[in-house]
Amino acid sequence: MRCGKTGFLPEIRTQPFVLDEPTGPLPFIDPPEGYAAFTNDEVWNSETFSAPRDYLLGRGIDRHIMALAGIGACASGHFAGRIIIPVRDAQLRWVGFSSRAWVKGVTPTYKYPEGEWRGRVLYNGACLHQASHDPVLVVEGVMDTFPFWPDAVALLGKVSMMQWDLLLATQRPLVIVLDGDAWREAQAMTLRLRFEGLCAGWVKLPPKIDPDEVDRDWLLWNARCSLMEDV
């Protein structure tokens, strides 16, 4: 498995080379300038926020899930024109957020606040510690979690060493469901989780397909079946 670190080694070392990982608690942040939550009735009914609201509804994300996840949008500021999905700790304090443009063609599609926080947290990671025998789906992006809410966590990119520690701390079954082109990585992650003693499986999606683009019941059925199959 790759550790995700990149760069150049300035010299040949005779001592063991240790990659530094951030330590200490994650700092809390404030919502971005212009953030407005869809729990607010004025925001929900506002013409200004009708486009992001309709975009989310079109993706199958209803207002109840928006409220649970704290989803909102920005009409001004650095993240204007973007849906804001907070990444929160167990006490619902913001440690980061994902922002997604709701208009096609805007690049980059996703933007994040600066810092190394993404490799230190799992989106919706609190569900790993809920008492349940239902599997938790491990996906890449936050939008992929909502069809399976609340039983899904997002890596916010490639899995990091600190995220491995978070996954290994759960007692719940884990099913790796990465984007269709990353199935070998999903298979390798499952092997490692099983080696560590966890109940784990993976589901192979069609090429260029994300978890939120397939039939929900089909994916959940295959997720449960994968826990009983050989990798």
N, C-alpha and C positions, 0 to 999 in steps of 0.2 A: 504494500500500500504506500502511496506517496504521502509525504507529510504536508505538502502544500506550500512549503517554503521555497523561495527562489532567490537568486542573486549569485555573486561570485565570491569564492574563497580567496582572500588576498594573498595567502601564503600557505605553504605546506606546513601543517602543524604536527608536532611530535606528541602533543597532549591530546586527549579526547576532545573532539569538537562538539559543543553543546549548543543547540539552538535555543535562544532565550524565548520563553513564553510570557505573555503579560500575566502579572499576578495581582492579587487583591480583588476586591469587589468591583463590579462594573459601575462606573459613574452614571448617575441619573441625568437625563436631559429634559429639556422643555419641548413641547410640540413646536413644529416649525411655524414661522410667521405666516399668518393667514389661515391656519388650520381651523376647520369647523367640522364638528362631529355630526353624523347623521342621526344621532339620538335626539338632537334638537329639532323640534317641530318646524321652527322657522327655516332652518337649513334644509330640512327634508322637503318642504313645500316651495323653496326658493327657486326661481327661474335660473339664478346664477349657478346653482348646483344640480340642476335637472340632468345635465349631460352625464356627469359621473354617477349620479344616482341610477339613471336608466342603464348605464353601462354595467354596473354591478348587478342590477336586477336581471339583465340579459345574460349574465354569467351564472345565474342561479343562486346568487347570494342575497337572501332576503333581509329585511330590516332587522329581524331578530338576531341573525348572525352578525350583522353590522354592529349592533349594539354590544353584543358579547365581545366582539373583537376590537371595539373602539374605532371602527373605520370612519374616516372623514375625508375631506378634500381641501385643497388650497386654491383660492381664486386670486391670490396675490403673493408676493414674496418670491424667494429663490425657487420654491417648489410649486409655483403657480401652474395650474393646468394638470395637476397630478392628484391621484387618489393616495391618501396617506393611511398606511396600515401600521399601527404602533407595535413595536416589539417590547413586551413588558415582563417584569419579574412576577413572582408569586403574589406580591402585594400590589400589582397593577401599576407599578412605577415604570416610566419609560426609560429603557436603556438604549433604544435605537428605533428606527422605523424604516419601512420600505415604501417607496413612492413609485407609483406607476402612472405613466401618461395614459389618459383615457381616449386620446385622439390617435388614430393610426398614422404611422409615418414619423412621429416624434421620436427623436433619438437623444440619449439612450432611452429605451423603454422603461428601465428601472434606474432609479437614483437613490443613493443612501447618504446619510450624514457621514462625515469623515470619522476616521478612527478605526481601530482594530477590533471593534466590539462584535462584528459578525461571526468571527471564528470562536467566540467565547460563549455563545448562547445558541439555543435552539428556539425557533419561533414556536410558541405554544408549548414550550417544554414542560410546563406544569402538569400536563396530562400524563406524563410518564410516571408520576407519583400517585395517580388516582387508583384506587383499588378496583380492578376490573380484569376479567379474563379476555376481554376483547382485544384484538391486536391494535397496535398503533402503527399507522402508515408513516414511513419516513420518506419525505419528498424533498425536492430541491427548492421550489419557490413558494412563497406564502399563498399565492392564489391557488396553488394545487391542494392546499389543506382544506379549503372551505366545503367542497362536496362531502367531505368525510368528518366534518367538525362534530365533536371536539377531539376525535381520536386520530389526530395527525399532527406531526411536527415537521418543520421545514429547516433545512440545513442552511438556507440563504446562500447557496453556492456549493463548493466542494467541501466534503467533510474534513474537519480539522482534528488535531489531536485532543484538544479540549472538548470538542463535541463528542468524540469517542467516549471520553470519561462520563459525560452526561448520559449517553445511550446505555452504557454498561451498568449504570446505577439503577436502572429500572427493573421491576419484577414482571412487567407486562410483555407479552409477545410482540416482536417487532417484525414488520414486513417492509422491505426496501422497495420503493416504487419510484425509480428515477425516470427521467425522460427517456424516450424510446432508444435514442442513440447511445445511452450510457448503461446498457444492460450488463456489460461485462463488469463494470464497476459495482453495480448492484449485486451481482453474483459474488464478487470478491468480498464485499462488505458482509454479506450473509454468512459466508464461510468463516470470517473472523468472529462474528457474533456467536456463532455456534461453537467455535473453538473456545470462546470465553464462557461457555455454559448457558447462554441465553437461548430461548425459543425464538427462532428467526426463520424468515423465508423471504422470497423476492418474487416479483411479477415482471415479466418481460412485456413491454408495450410495443406497439408497432413503431417503425422508424418515424422520427420527427413528430411524435405524439406525446403530449403532456398528460399527467394523471387526470386533470380536470376536463380532458377532452374525450374520455371514454365513458361508457355506461357505468354508472356508480355501482349497481348491483352486480354486474359482471366482474368489476374489479374487486369488490369485497369478497365475492365467492372465490375467486382465484387467490386472493390474499390468504384466506383461511385454508384453502387446499395446499398452498405452498408450505405451510407450517408442518405438514405431514409428509412432504416429499423430500427426496434427496436433492441436494443442490446440483 
